[in-house]
Amino acid sequence: MPIAMAMGIILHKYMNTMSFLTPYLIVIMLLITYCNISLKNIRFTRLHLWLILIQTIGSIIAYILLLPVHPLIAQGAMVCIFAPTATSAPVITGMLGGNVASLTAYSLLSNMVVVIIAPIIFSFTGEINAESFSHSVWIVFQKVFLLLFLPFFGALVLQKYLPRVHYEIQKAKGLSFYLWSIALIIITGKTVQFILDQKSTSYIIEVSIALSALILCVSQFLIGRRIGSVYKDTVAGGQGLGQKNTILAIWMAQTYLNPISSIGPGAYVLWQNIVNSYQVWRNRKSM
């Protein structure tokens, strides 16, 4: 992660020309993830309901509360909460001894909910050039639907009609890490370029966005674990709510919100990896 972010910063001048690759990288990563999900093992619980309510309603509340402070801080905070669970979250959950099946179910649910809710939320809070509210909803829906639902549908089709291809994709799950690294280089560079291209510097606002991402990151891990403990699913609760698909979050911020707000999920990448590293270290120490 540090190497990828450093490369993005160094090569920021060239990342705008490569930014068109980000949606394709997200689709491929999700396809690999969904090919490794067995729908027979998917079971939704009350814990998932609570987590999805926090993800959706919590993002709206955070936006409303922070809007009077500054619109960019509000947008950055909102997307940090609204972003679905990371595709790598089941891996970390397994390392921590958590319920991987439960986390996998919530990962699928959180992505599908974003498909439905994102067009409405971004139509109200985003900066979309549209003739009407319905047109704005349609603009967002087209891209988000294709980005999040198409890989899921594709995985189902491959499993049924091309099982050999489906199996080969399952074996290539390690490829997701390298795709994630490439996407991180691109979006980091693009974010840096947005900051440098500002007509007026607002570093206090940018630092505030990054700090708010830190607070939200720690809070979501703690709240998720607290709710998860009620349902004897502590680790899955914490990872489900706290570990975000930051690549998707940054893409959404750069596409539908003020691009500077992407500093929020950009900083969240760092914060969540620090939290995860601490959790894994603590878990290994206690073994």
C-alpha positions in Angstrom: 0.0 0.0 0.0 2.7 2.6 0.9 4.5 1.8 -2.4 1.4 2.1 -4.5 0.4 5.5 -2.9 4.0 6.8 -3.2 4.0 5.9 -6.9 0.7 7.6 -7.4 2.1 10.8 -5.8 5.2 10.7 -7.9 3.4 10.0 -11.2 0.4 12.2 -10.5 0.8 14.1 -13.8 0.2 11.0 -15.8 -2.7 9.5 -13.7 -5.5 11.6 -15.3 -4.9 9.8 -18.6 -5.2 6.4 -16.9 -8.2 7.2 -14.7 -10.6 5.6 -17.2 -9.2 2.3 -16.2 -10.5 2.5 -12.6 -14.1 1.3 -13.2 -12.8 -1.7 -15.2 -10.4 -2.6 -12.4 -13.2 -2.4 -9.9 -15.4 -4.7 -12.1 -12.7 -7.3 -12.5 -11.9 -7.3 -8.8 -15.6 -7.7 -7.9 -16.0 -10.5 -10.5 -13.2 -12.4 -8.9 -14.7 -11.8 -5.5 -18.2 -13.0 -6.6 -16.8 -16.0 -8.3 -15.5 -17.1 -4.9 -18.9 -16.6 -3.2 -21.2 -19.6 -2.8 -24.8 -18.4 -2.7 -25.8 -21.6 -0.9 -23.9 -20.4 2.1 -25.3 -16.8 2.1 -27.4 -16.2 5.2 -28.6 -12.7 6.1 -29.1 -11.9 9.8 -30.3 -9.1 12.1 -26.7 -8.0 12.4 -26.6 -7.3 8.7 -29.8 -5.2 8.9 -28.3 -3.0 11.7 -25.0 -2.6 9.7 -26.8 -1.7 6.5 -28.9 0.9 8.3 -25.8 2.5 9.7 -24.1 2.5 6.3 -27.1 4.2 4.6 -28.8 6.3 7.2 -25.6 7.1 9.0 -24.0 8.5 5.9 -27.0 10.8 5.4 -27.0 12.0 9.0 -23.2 12.7 8.9 -23.7 14.7 5.7 -26.5 16.8 7.3 -24.6 17.4 10.5 -21.3 18.4 8.8 -22.8 20.4 5.9 -23.0 23.7 8.0 -19.3 23.1 8.9 -18.1 22.7 5.2 -19.7 21.0 2.2 -16.4 19.2 1.3 -16.0 17.8 4.8 -19.7 16.7 4.7 -19.2 14.9 1.3 -16.0 13.2 2.4 -17.5 11.9 5.6 -20.7 10.7 3.8 -18.8 8.6 1.3 -16.6 7.1 4.0 -19.7 5.7 5.7 -21.7 4.9 2.6 -19.0 2.9 0.9 -19.7 -0.9 0.9 -17.5 -3.4 2.6 -14.1 -4.1 1.0 -13.6 -7.2 -1.1 -10.6 -8.1 1.1 -12.6 -7.9 4.3 -13.4 -11.7 4.4 -9.6 -12.4 4.3 -8.9 -10.2 7.3 -12.0 -11.6 9.1 -10.6 -15.1 8.6 -7.2 -14.0 10.0 -8.9 -12.6 13.1 -10.8 -15.8 13.6 -14.2 -14.3 12.7 -17.2 -15.6 10.8 -16.2 -15.4 7.2 -19.6 -16.6 5.9 -21.4 -13.8 7.8 -19.0 -11.2 6.5 -19.2 -12.5 3.0 -23.0 -12.2 3.1 -22.9 -8.6 4.4 -20.3 -7.7 1.7 -22.7 -8.9 -1.0 -25.6 -7.1 0.7 -23.8 -3.8 1.2 -22.8 -3.7 -2.5 -26.3 -4.4 -3.7 -27.8 -1.7 -1.5 -25.3 0.8 -2.9 -26.7 0.0 -6.4 -30.2 1.0 -5.2 -29.4 3.9 -2.8 -26.4 5.6 -4.5 -28.4 7.2 -7.3 -30.8 8.9 -4.8 -28.1 10.0 -2.4 -25.7 11.4 -5.0 -28.6 13.2 -6.8 -29.2 15.2 -3.6 -25.7 15.7 -2.4 -23.5 15.4 -5.5 -22.4 17.8 -8.2 -24.0 16.2 -11.3 -24.8 18.1 -14.5 -28.4 17.0 -15.1 -31.6 18.6 -16.3 -33.8 17.2 -13.5 -33.7 15.1 -10.4 -34.9 12.0 -12.3 -32.2 12.6 -14.9 -29.6 12.9 -12.2 -30.8 9.6 -10.6 -30.6 7.9 -14.0 -27.0 9.2 -14.7 -25.8 7.7 -11.4 -27.8 4.5 -11.7 -26.4 3.6 -15.1 -22.7 3.6 -13.9 -23.2 2.2 -10.4 -25.5 -0.5 -11.6 -23.0 -1.7 -14.3 -20.1 -1.3 -11.9 -21.6 -3.3 -9.0 -24.3 -5.6 -10.4 -22.7 -6.7 -13.7 -19.9 -8.6 -11.9 -22.4 -10.4 -9.7 -24.6 -11.3 -12.6 -21.5 -12.3 -14.7 -20.3 -14.6 -11.9 -23.7 -16.4 -11.8 -23.7 -16.8 -15.6 -20.1 -18.2 -15.6 -20.9 -20.6 -12.8 -23.9 -22.0 -14.6 -22.8 -22.0 -18.3 -19.0 -21.8 -18.2 -18.0 -23.7 -15.0 -14.4 -24.2 -16.2 -13.9 -20.4 -16.7 -15.6 -19.8 -13.3 -13.1 -22.2 -11.7 -10.1 -20.6 -13.3 -11.2 -17.1 -12.1 -11.6 -18.6 -8.6 -8.0 -19.7 -8.7 -6.9 -16.3 -9.8 -8.2 -14.6 -6.6 -4.7 -13.4 -5.7 -4.8 -11.2 -8.8 -7.2 -8.9 -7.0 -4.3 -7.6 -4.8 -2.3 -6.5 -7.8 -5.4 -4.9 -9.5 -6.1 -3.1 -6.2 -2.5 -1.8 -6.2 -2.8 -0.5 -9.7 -6.1 1.2 -8.9 -4.6 2.7 -5.8 -1.8 4.2 -7.8 -4.2 5.8 -10.3 -6.7 7.3 -7.8 -3.9 8.5 -5.5 -2.3 10.3 -8.4 -5.6 11.7 -9.5 -6.4 13.0 -6.0 -3.0 14.7 -5.8 -3.5 16.3 -9.1 -6.9 17.7 -8.0 -5.3 19.2 -5.0 -2.5 20.8 -7.0 -5.0 22.2 -9.6 -7.0 24.1 -7.0 -7.2 27.8 -7.7 -7.1 28.6 -4.1 -5.4 26.6 -1.4 -7.6 25.2 1.4 -5.2 22.9 3.3 -7.1 23.3 6.6 -10.2 21.9 4.9 -8.2 19.0 3.3 -6.6 18.1 6.7 -10.0 18.3 8.3 -11.4 15.9 5.7 -8.5 13.4 6.4 -9.0 13.7 10.2 -12.7 13.2 10.0 -12.0 10.0 8.0 -9.8 8.9 10.9 -12.6 9.5 13.4 -15.1 7.7 11.2 -12.8 4.8 10.6 -12.1 4.1 14.2 -15.8 4.7 15.1 -17.1 2.4 12.5 -14.8 -0.5 13.6 -15.8 0.0 17.2 -19.6 0.4 16.6 -19.5 -2.6 14.3 -17.8 -4.7 16.9 -20.1 -3.6 19.6 -23.2 -4.5 17.6 -21.6 -7.7 16.4 -20.9 -8.8 20.0 -24.7 -8.7 20.7 -25.1 -11.3 18.0 -21.9 -13.2 18.9 -20.3 -12.0 15.6 -17.9 -9.4 16.9 -15.2 -9.6 14.2 -17.6 -9.8 11.2 -19.5 -6.8 12.6 -16.3 -4.7 13.0 -14.9 -5.6 9.6 -18.2 -5.3 7.8 -18.8 -1.8 9.0 -15.2 -0.5 9.3 -13.3 -2.0 6.4 -14.5 -0.2 3.2 -14.0 -0.6 -0.5 -12.0 2.6 -0.6 -11.2 2.2 -4.3 -14.9 2.3 -5.1 -15.4 5.1 -2.5 -12.8 7.3 -4.1 -14.1 6.7 -7.6 -17.7 7.7 -6.4 -16.3 10.8 -4.8 -14.3 11.8 -7.9 -17.2 11.0 -10.2 -20.3 12.4 -8.4 -19.0 14.7 -5.7 -16.5 17.5 -5.5 -13.2 15.7 -6.3 -11.5 17.1 -3.3 -13.9 15.2 -1.1 -12.0 12.0 -2.3 -9.3 12.9 0.2 -11.7 11.4 2.8 -11.8 7.8 1.4 -8.1 8.4 0.3 -7.1 8.9 3.9 -9.4 6.1 5.0 -7.2 3.7 3.0 -4.3 4.5 5.4 -6.4 4.5 8.6 -8.2 1.2 8.0 -4.9 -0.5 7.1 -3.4 0.7 10.4 -6.4 -0.6 12.3 -6.3 -3.9 10.5 -2.6 -4.3 11.1 -3.1 -3.6 14.8 -5.9 -6.1 15.0 -3.9 -8.8 13.3 -0.8 -8.1 15.4 -2.9 -8.2 18.6 -4.7 -11.4 17.5 -1.3 -13.2 16.8 0.1 -11.9 20.1 -2.8 -13.4 22.1 -2.4 -16.8 20.4 
